[in-house]
Amino acid sequence: MQRTRQQKPNVGGILELWDRLEITIEERGRSGRYRSRVEDITSKHLVIDRPTLVSGDALFTVGVHFRANFFKPDSAYTFSGQILSRHNGRADAYLIPLPTDIERNQRRRYFRLGANGAVTIIPAEELFTGKRTVEDLPQFHAHCINISGNGVLVRSRLDTKVGSRALVVIKLEDYSKQMSAFGIIRRRVDEPEEMHQYGIELFTMEELTMILNSSQSKHIPKEFLSFDETQRTGLLNFIFEQQVEMKKKGLI
């Protein structure tokens, strides 16, 4: 579609032109998750490209209400709205109201379970230059402290900064499947003897379309694009089963 680039570079200093959106539409017990992008910001509207269905039911139509998430280094942000109309009659762009209330979402999306296991962290920033492959990059061993459906807390001698990107391999002691995923360091806590705790947000292959463009994605080895919603569901089922056992024992 033709980029319009009209009036405003951002909304509230947070939501910016070209930001990727994760849009959820719910209707009568059904739910559909979509991805889109901010194509233009005017005084009254956002122009978004036509949302693409990622998972769930196809519920997108003019008039539906939605909830949108977008991601920044410090947090995830959320706002609600309605698909108002096509933009200039085109089928590839739609108008939604300019958000007036953007909520910073600091709540955990999933229950966090204490877990033991081996984690390998491969710092990935140099991958995106195209000058190094994953085989050329150093690997750092880490120990899993806890895990959830979208993140893992580890302890390691790796020295890196919040916001850096990494490839992560996780093998839990009580979970049969090894997981390989793309992650972003969201939290760092320094410990004695040059050890560090890192909170790493994990992204499914569907979510990566929200934070990486196609030229960046091509540098990531396929095995680290295999963590999808099916694998996440399997992990969530494992965590739920562990919760049930802990409740039976009176531990939670």
Helices and strands as residue ranges (DSSP letters): E 10-11, E 15-16, E 20-27, E 30-41, E 45-49, E 52-56, E 65-72, E 75-82, E 85-86, E 93-97, E 103-105, E 113-114, E 117-123, G 125-129, G 134-136, E 140-148, E 151-156, E 165-172, E 179-191, E 195-203, H 205-211, H 214-217, G 222-225, H 229-248
